[in-house]
């Protein structure tokens, strides 16, 4: 044992060997080795004397060996190259998984233009309008919860409790089907934006409140000493500093809202998920449209993640000045 500890090379070799054994056992137990090799392994039982278990073990060992060799090669690369290769390999696995469904790419090519021009445009419109309204609601709610007024705090706390406690789908139905009972008929797009705004405004109220409270009280006291009013202090001193805390979770909420906007399809809004379902029904190609829609959602999320990262770096630089 002491010799192994004193010689890191032996320890690494033991770790690689253990990983190979464990991966082989896992792939053999689940049968994934045979699945991944596919038709390439079909002739092995005959070649091995008609022993399917031997062929299954060999397939598991081959796949495990490739995975271990890949891991050994990755750890020798710089960090940025590791990230790029991991993304490329996992992305290839996802595409290979979808490709195994025997998809009709001609059908996807015919429908993807309509999904983008109509579905993506409507999804982005609903999400953008909802996040703006939700931000305004969250700002008002956060200020109300931080105020000394019992009325304001009561209203804000009741609102956040109610809309965080009800499922979003139920809120969409209540607004779309319930308001006409009171004489206010709203369209499906308006109902969807209202439900998303109210639901996410409740969650974001707590984000804004936490961001504002993260600023030291001495900042407000210094602003008061300089003659600034409470409103000026909030808008000129507190909020610009609180944005460093508010932006990351708000960006996450926007990404979540982009995906939750698919729920407005239940009231007939022609957004991405609605079109994916309906277009797939025309030729019974449901899986093609659902996979295409899922890839579009993923691409939109990656764009938003990049924009969020840029905003975070921008505010982080301003905080170091």
N, C-alpha and C positions, 0 to 999 in steps of 0.2 A: 504493500500500500504506500509506504514511504517513497519507494522508487517511482511510482506513478505520479505522486504529487510533485516530486522534484523534477519530473520530466513532462512538461506540458504537452509535448507531442503525443505521448502515450495516452494522456487524458483525453485529448481531442479525438484520437483514433478510437478510444473506447466509446466516446459519445457518438461518433459517427456509426460505429457498429451497432450500438444500442438503438439508435434511430432507425437503422436499416431493419433490424429485427422487429421492432415494434410496428413500423410501417408495413412490413411484409405480413405480419400477423393480422393487422387491421384490414388490409386489402384482401387477404385470403378469407377472413371471416365475413366480410361484406360482399365479396365477389366483384368489387369495383375494378380490380386488376383485369379480369376477363372482359368487363364491360368497356373499359378504356381502350384495350387493344382490339376489341371488336372482331372483325373477320380475320384478322391476322393470327388469332389464336385458335380459330375454328379447327384447323387440321392437327393441332397438337395432341389431342387425346388419341388419335390413331397412331401418330408417330411415337407416342409414349406407351404403346401397348394397350391402348384402350382404357387408360386410367384417367378419368376426368379430374379427380382430385389432384393428381400430379400436374396436369396441365394448369389447373387453377392456381396451384402453388407457384409454378414457374412464372405464370403471368403476374402474380402478386409480387414475386421477387424482382422481375424485370422492371415493373412500374416503380416499385420502392427504390430500386437502384437508381433509376433515372431521377427520381425526386431528390434523393440524397445527393447525387452528383450535382444537380442543379443548385441545391442549397449550399454546398461546399463552394461552388463557383461564385455564387452571389456574395458570400461573406468576404471574398477577396477583393471586391470592387468598391470604389468610392460610394458614399452615401447617395448622391444624386443619381448615379447610374443604377444603384440598387432599386431606387424608387421607380425609375423609368422602366426597368426590366420587369419588376413585379407587376406594374400596371399593364405592361404589354402581355405578360404571360396570363394573368388572370382575365384580362379582356379577351384574349384568344380562347380561353376555356369557356367563358360565357357565350361567345359567338359559336363555338363548337357545340355547346349544349343546345343552343337554339337551332343550329343547323341540323342536328340529329332529329328534329321534329318533321323533317321532310316538308319544308315550307314551299309555298308557291311564290317565288320571288317576282314572277310576272304580275301576279295579283297585287303584291305589295307595291310594285313600281307604278301600277295604275292608280292606286288609292293614296299614296303618300303625299302627293301634291295637295289634294283636297284636305287631308289631315292637317297639313302645315298651314295652308292659307286660311282655312276656316277654323279648325280646332285649336291650333296653337295660338292664333290671333285672339280668339275668344277667351281662352284660358289665361293668357297674359293680361288681357284687358280686365277681366274679373279680378285677378290676383293683384294687379297694380292698384286698381281703384280701392279694393278692400284694404290693402296694407296702408294706404294713405289715410283712409278714414279711421282705421284701427289705431294708427299712431296718434291722431288727434284725440280720439277717445281715451287712449292710454295716458296721454299727457294730462288731460283734464282729470281723469280718475286718480292719477298719481298725486297731483297737487291737492285734490280733495282729501285723499287719505292721509296726507301729511299736514293738513290744516288743523287748526284748533277748534274748528266748528264741528259740533256733534252732528248737525244735520248733514253737512257735506260728507263727513266720514261715514255716516250711516248709509247715505245714498250710494256712495262709491263701494263700500264693502258689500252691500246687498247685491249690487250689479255684478261685481266680480264673483261672488259666491254663486249667483244664479246661472250665469252664462258659462262658468267653468264647470258647473255641476250637471248641465244638460248636454247630451250628445249633440254634436254638430248637425247630424242628419235630422234629428228631431227639431232643432231650431229652424232648419230650412223648411220643413213641413209646416211648422207652426206659423211662420211668417207668410209662406205662400198660400196655405189653405186657411189659416186662422184669421188673418187680417180682412179678407173679403167678408167674413161673418160680421165684422164691425163696420162694413161699408167702404173699406179701403182696398181696392183691387190693385195688386202689384204684379208686374211682369215677372217671368222666371229669372231673368238676368238681375233685375233689381232685388228680388228676394234673395238670390244667391249672394250678391254683394253685401246686402244688409246682414245676412246670417254670418258670413265670414268676418265682417267688420266687428260685429258685436261679440262674437266668440273669441276672436283673436285679440280684440281690444281688451277683454277681461284678463287674458293671460299677460298681455304686454303692459297692463297697468302695474302689475307687480314688478316687471322688469324695469320700468321707468322709475317706480318708487325706490327700488333697491339702488338704481344708478344715482338718483338724487341724494339718497342717504349716504352714499359712499363718499361724498365730498365733505371734508372736514368743516365743522361749524365755524372755525376761524375764518374761512373764506367769506362767509356771510357777514360776520362781525367786521371784517376789514372793509367790505363793501359799504356797510352802514356808516362806518367811520369816515369814508370818503364822500358821504352824502348821497349815495345811491338809494333809490326806493326799493321796496321788496320786489316789485316787478322787474326792475332793471337788474337787480341782483340775480334773480332767477334766470333771465334771458341772456345776460352778458357775462355772468361769472359762473354760476352753478351748472347750467345745462351744457355749455361748451366742454367743461371738464367731465361731466357725467356721460357724455357721448362715448367716451372710451370704454365705459362699462356697459352702456346700453346697446351699442351696435352689434357685438357678437351674438347675443341671444336674440336680438331683433332679426338679424339675418337668418338665423336658424328658423325663426317663426315664419319668415317669408317663404323659405324653402318648403316648410311643412304646409303652409297655406297653398302653395302652388300645387301640391299633390292633393290636398283636401278639397281643392276646387273641383275635383272630379265628382264630388258628391252632389254638385248642383245638377248633374245629368239626370237625377231622379225627377226633376221638375221640367225636363225637356230642353235644357239649355244645350245648344250645339257646341259644346266644348270638346276637348280632345277625347275624353273617355266615351262620351255619348256617340261621337262619330265612329270611334273604333268599334263599338258594339254594333251599331246599326249597319255600318259598311261591311262588317264581317258576316252579317246575316244574309246579305244578298246572294252569296255563293257558298254559304256554310264554311267560310274561312275565318272562323273566330280567332284561332290561335295566331294567325298571321297578323291580324289587326291589333290584338292585345300585345304581342311582342313588339310590334312597331311603335305602338303608343308608349310602352314601357321604356324603350330606347330613347324616344323623344323626351319623355319626362326626365330621364337620367341626364341627357345632354343639357336640358334647361337647368337642372339642378347644378351641374358642374359649372355652367356659366355664372350662376348666382354665387356659388362658392368662391369662384375666382374674384368676382366683384366685391364680395364680403371681405376677402383677404386683403384686397387692395385698400378698402376703406379702413380696415383695422390698422394696417401699416401706416396709413396717412395720419390717423389720429394718434398713433403711438409716437410718430416723429414729432408731432406738435406738442405732445406731452413732455418730450425730452428737451425742448428748447428752453 
